[in-house]
Amino acid sequence: MYIVGKRDTKMTSDLNYDSVEFAKFLISRANHLEIPINQTQLQKMLYIAYGFYKAKGETLLDERPAIWPFGPMFTQVHRNVSTNRTYRPSLSVNEEVTDAIDKIIQRYSRFTATKLSNWSHAEGSPWELTVKEKGYSWDTPIDDNLIIKYFSDKEVL
């Protein structure tokens, strides 16, 4: 399944948002856009945003995605955030990031959780390459270099 295309811009800076607070921000943006999302969609959209910014040379979140059976997951988000709640996040997010998140929500919310999980498991994906490593275990963080390589030639937005 082809979900993302090619991209070409590079930037350098660190945003480094708290992953739990940023997940709440993403949920609040989805609610603002009147787009319902579930936990798996939230996790995959966070992963896509994380990869998009890593490929631009930026660190979006303070937590790296880890391998879980259904694809990349942010463990702290999984433990502390529910998509069934309404959040008023205290996080201050700049306009460029807000616009990017809105586009990610609008583009990827149309895919089911199953399709997003299947995409994240695709051959050559950072998740798949990490799972193939000898001695891996669930909740192993995915190497940022794999994420950068994978998302560097993708058009996410």
Backbone torsions as a table, in degrees:
resi	resn	phi	psi	omega
1	MET	NA	134.2	-179.3
2	TYR	-103.6	109.7	-178.4
3	ILE	-107.5	-39.1	-179.1
4	VAL	-116.2	151.3	179.9
5	GLY	-108.8	-158.5	-178.4
6	LYS	-84.8	155.0	178.3
7	ARG	-138.7	168.5	-175.4
8	ASP	-146.0	-3.8	-175.9
9	THR	-91.1	151.5	177.6
10	LYS	-129.4	139.7	175.0
11	MET	-139.6	165.0	176.2
12	THR	-137.7	113.0	171.7
13	SER	-177.7	166.5	178.2
14	ASP	-116.9	127.8	176.1
15	LEU	-92.2	-45.9	171.0
16	ASN	51.8	49.3	177.6
17	TYR	-72.0	149.2	172.4
18	ASP	-61.8	126.3	-172.9
19	SER	-62.9	-38.3	-179.1
20	VAL	-67.3	-46.5	179.8
21	GLU	-66.5	-36.0	179.3
22	PHE	-69.0	-37.0	176.2
23	ALA	-61.5	-41.6	177.1
24	LYS	-63.2	-38.6	176.4
25	PHE	-62.3	-45.3	179.7
26	LEU	-61.2	-43.2	177.7
27	ILE	-61.9	-42.3	179.9
28	SER	-65.1	-35.4	176.9
29	ARG	-68.1	-41.4	177.6
30	ALA	-61.5	-43.1	177.1
31	ASN	-62.4	-42.2	177.9
32	HIS	-59.5	-38.6	179.4
33	LEU	-82.8	-1.3	-178.5
34	GLU	59.0	43.1	178.7
35	ILE	-119.8	110.3	178.1
36	PRO	-73.1	139.7	176.0
37	ILE	-133.5	152.4	176.6
38	ASN	-103.8	178.5	-175.4
39	GLN	-61.0	-41.7	-180.0
40	THR	-66.0	-43.5	177.1
41	GLN	-61.6	-41.6	176.8
42	LEU	-57.4	-49.3	-178.3
43	GLN	-61.4	-42.6	-178.2
44	LYS	-71.2	-36.2	176.8
45	MET	-67.0	-38.0	174.2
46	LEU	-62.1	-42.1	179.7
47	TYR	-63.9	-43.1	178.5
48	ILE	-63.1	-45.4	178.2
49	ALA	-62.8	-43.0	178.4
50	TYR	-58.7	-48.3	-179.9
51	GLY	-65.3	-40.2	178.2
52	PHE	-57.9	-47.7	-178.6
53	TYR	-74.0	-36.0	175.9
54	LYS	-60.1	-41.3	179.8
55	ALA	-65.6	-23.8	176.5
56	LYS	-87.5	-0.2	-179.3
57	GLY	87.0	17.9	-178.0
58	GLU	-118.7	150.4	175.1
59	THR	-104.7	108.8	-177.0
60	LEU	-76.9	-43.0	-172.1
61	LEU	-123.0	156.5	179.1
62	ASP	-84.9	0.6	-179.9
63	GLU	-124.4	137.7	176.6
64	ARG	-89.1	146.9	175.2
65	PRO	-68.7	147.2	179.7
66	ALA	-119.4	161.4	178.2
67	ILE	-82.7	130.4	174.5
68	TRP	-131.2	164.8	-177.0
69	PRO	-55.1	-33.1	-177.6
70	PHE	-99.4	18.4	175.7
71	GLY	115.7	-170.5	-179.4
72	PRO	-62.5	135.5	179.7
73	MET	-139.4	149.7	172.7
74	PHE	-99.2	107.7	-170.3
75	THR	-58.4	-45.8	-178.8
76	GLN	-64.3	-36.3	176.9
77	VAL	-65.6	-45.4	-180.0
78	HIS	-58.0	-40.0	-177.6
79	ARG	-77.7	-25.5	-167.5
80	ASN	-122.0	-2.1	-174.8
81	VAL	-130.0	135.8	176.3
82	SER	-117.4	135.1	176.8
83	THR	-78.2	-4.9	179.0
84	ASN	-91.6	9.0	179.5
85	ARG	-116.7	159.3	172.9
86	THR	-101.0	130.6	-178.6
87	TYR	-117.1	145.9	168.5
88	ARG	-117.8	83.3	-173.8
89	PRO	-64.3	146.1	178.3
90	SER	-87.6	-0.6	-175.9
91	LEU	-72.9	133.8	174.3
92	SER	-97.0	113.1	-176.1
93	VAL	-115.9	131.7	-177.2
94	ASN	-67.9	163.8	-174.3
95	GLU	-63.0	-37.8	-179.1
96	GLU	-63.7	-43.4	179.0
97	VAL	-68.7	-41.9	178.0
98	THR	-58.6	-45.0	178.0
99	ASP	-61.9	-42.1	179.3
100	ALA	-63.3	-43.4	179.7
101	ILE	-64.3	-42.9	177.5
102	ASP	-58.5	-41.5	179.5
103	LYS	-67.3	-39.9	177.8
104	ILE	-62.8	-45.3	179.1
105	ILE	-60.6	-47.8	-177.5
106	GLN	-64.4	-37.4	-176.8
107	ARG	-79.1	-42.5	-169.7
108	TYR	-98.4	-12.9	178.6
109	SER	-68.3	-18.7	179.5
110	ARG	-75.6	-12.3	176.7
111	PHE	-91.5	138.3	178.0
112	THR	-68.5	163.0	176.0
113	ALA	-57.8	-39.5	179.6
114	THR	-63.3	-45.2	179.8
115	LYS	-64.5	-40.9	179.0
116	LEU	-65.7	-39.5	177.5
117	SER	-65.3	-44.0	177.7
118	ASN	-60.8	-41.3	177.3
119	TRP	-60.5	-44.1	-177.2
120	SER	-69.3	-18.2	178.7
121	HIS	-93.4	-2.2	-173.7
122	ALA	-55.8	152.2	178.0
123	GLU	-57.1	131.2	179.6
124	GLY	87.6	-3.1	179.0
125	SER	-74.4	156.4	177.6
126	PRO	-55.8	-37.7	178.1
127	TRP	-62.6	-49.1	-176.9
128	GLU	-64.2	-40.7	179.6
129	LEU	-66.5	-35.7	179.0
130	THR	-70.6	-40.4	179.2
131	VAL	-64.7	-30.6	-180.0
132	LYS	-73.6	-16.0	-178.7
133	GLU	-67.3	140.1	179.2
134	LYS	-67.9	134.0	175.2
135	GLY	82.2	13.1	177.7
136	TYR	-69.8	160.5	171.7
137	SER	-141.0	156.7	177.9
138	TRP	-57.9	145.3	-178.1
139	ASP	79.7	12.1	172.6
140	THR	-73.6	127.7	177.3
141	PRO	-63.1	143.1	176.9
142	ILE	-81.3	133.9	-179.8
143	ASP	-61.4	127.8	179.6
144	ASP	-58.7	-30.9	179.2
145	ASN	-64.0	-35.6	175.9
146	LEU	-66.4	-40.6	179.9
147	ILE	-66.3	-44.8	179.5
148	ILE	-60.4	-48.1	-179.6
149	LYS	-60.0	-44.9	-176.6
150	TYR	-66.3	-45.1	-175.4
151	PHE	-86.4	-10.6	-177.5
152	SER	-64.2	-28.9	-179.6
153	ASP	-108.5	21.9	-179.5
154	LYS	-111.8	142.0	172.0
155	GLU	-99.3	105.9	-174.2
156	VAL	-84.8	-40.6	-174.7
157	LEU	-90.2	NA	NA
